[in-house]
Amino acid sequence: MEQQKPQQQQLRNLRDFLFVYNWMTELCFQGCVPSLHHRALDAEEEACLQSCAGKLSPSNHCLMAAYIQLMPALVQRRIADYKAASSVPVGSEVIIRE
């Protein structure tokens, strides 16, 4: 069970990284490739994609570094929230009537 936690964390980190990577790729592609009528990129599209990726890569590194620093605190807060939610006795929920 203890070994599953690091594996789950690694999977979460990979999923988050891939989400950001896919978002960046889609953003650059939509902004730089106006049509798909040609099989290969022309020089202008290729230059645009390289520029876009060049701008987004450093910001992605900064975001991932901040994410890695904040993640332990977020996990601890989530654990505390789950424990607090599970300690509420059944039947003690507040019912609001209109």
C-alpha positions as CSV (number, residue, x, y, z in Angstrom):
1,M,0.0,0.0,0.0
2,E,2.8,2.4,0.9
3,Q,4.5,1.7,-2.5
4,Q,1.3,2.6,-4.3
5,K,1.3,6.2,-3.0
6,P,4.6,7.2,-4.8
7,Q,3.4,5.4,-7.9
8,Q,0.1,7.2,-7.8
9,Q,1.9,10.5,-7.3
10,Q,4.2,9.8,-10.2
11,L,1.2,8.9,-12.4
12,R,-0.5,12.2,-11.4
13,N,2.6,14.2,-12.1
14,L,2.9,12.5,-15.5
15,R,-0.7,13.2,-16.3
16,D,-0.3,16.8,-15.3
17,F,2.8,17.2,-17.4
18,L,1.2,15.6,-20.5
19,F,-1.9,17.8,-20.1
20,V,0.3,21.0,-20.1
21,Y,2.4,19.6,-23.0
22,N,-0.7,18.8,-25.1
23,W,-2.2,22.2,-24.3
24,M,1.0,24.0,-25.4
25,T,1.2,21.9,-28.6
26,E,-2.4,22.6,-29.4
27,L,-2.0,26.4,-28.7
28,C,1.0,26.7,-30.9
29,F,-0.4,24.5,-33.7
30,Q,-3.7,26.5,-33.8
31,G,-1.9,29.8,-33.9
32,C,0.8,28.8,-36.5
33,V,-0.9,26.4,-38.9
34,P,-4.0,28.1,-40.5
35,S,-4.8,25.1,-42.8
36,L,-4.0,21.5,-43.4
37,H,-4.0,21.6,-47.2
38,H,-0.3,20.7,-47.5
39,R,1.4,17.6,-46.3
40,A,4.5,19.5,-44.9
41,L,4.8,22.7,-43.0
42,D,6.1,25.7,-44.9
43,A,9.0,27.8,-43.7
44,E,6.7,30.4,-42.1
45,E,4.7,27.9,-40.2
46,E,7.8,26.1,-39.0
47,A,9.4,29.3,-37.8
48,C,6.2,30.3,-36.0
49,L,6.0,26.9,-34.2
50,Q,9.6,27.1,-33.1
51,S,9.1,30.6,-31.8
52,C,5.9,29.6,-30.0
53,A,7.5,26.5,-28.4
54,G,10.6,28.5,-27.5
55,K,8.4,31.0,-25.6
56,L,6.2,28.5,-23.8
57,S,9.0,26.0,-22.8
58,P,10.6,28.3,-20.2
59,S,7.2,29.2,-18.7
60,N,6.3,25.6,-18.6
61,H,9.5,24.8,-16.6
62,C,8.7,27.6,-14.2
63,L,5.2,26.3,-13.7
64,M,6.3,22.8,-13.2
65,A,8.9,23.9,-10.6
66,A,6.3,25.8,-8.7
67,Y,3.9,22.8,-9.0
68,I,6.6,20.5,-7.5
69,Q,7.1,22.9,-4.6
70,L,3.4,23.3,-3.9
71,M,2.4,19.7,-4.4
72,P,3.3,18.3,-0.9
73,A,1.3,21.1,0.8
74,L,-1.7,20.4,-1.5
75,V,-1.6,16.7,-0.8
76,Q,-1.4,17.3,3.0
77,R,-4.4,19.7,2.8
78,R,-6.4,17.2,0.7
79,I,-5.6,14.4,3.2
80,A,-6.7,16.6,6.1
81,D,-9.9,17.5,4.2
82,Y,-10.7,13.8,3.6
83,K,-10.0,13.0,7.3
84,A,-12.2,15.9,8.4
85,A,-15.0,14.8,6.0
86,S,-14.8,11.2,7.2
87,S,-15.0,12.2,10.8
88,V,-18.5,13.8,10.4
89,P,-21.0,11.4,12.0
90,V,-23.6,10.0,9.7
91,G,-27.0,11.8,10.2
92,S,-25.4,15.0,11.4
93,E,-25.7,16.7,8.0
94,V,-27.5,20.1,8.0
95,I,-30.8,20.0,6.1
96,I,-31.8,23.4,4.6
97,R,-35.5,23.8,3.7
98,E,-36.9,26.5,1.6
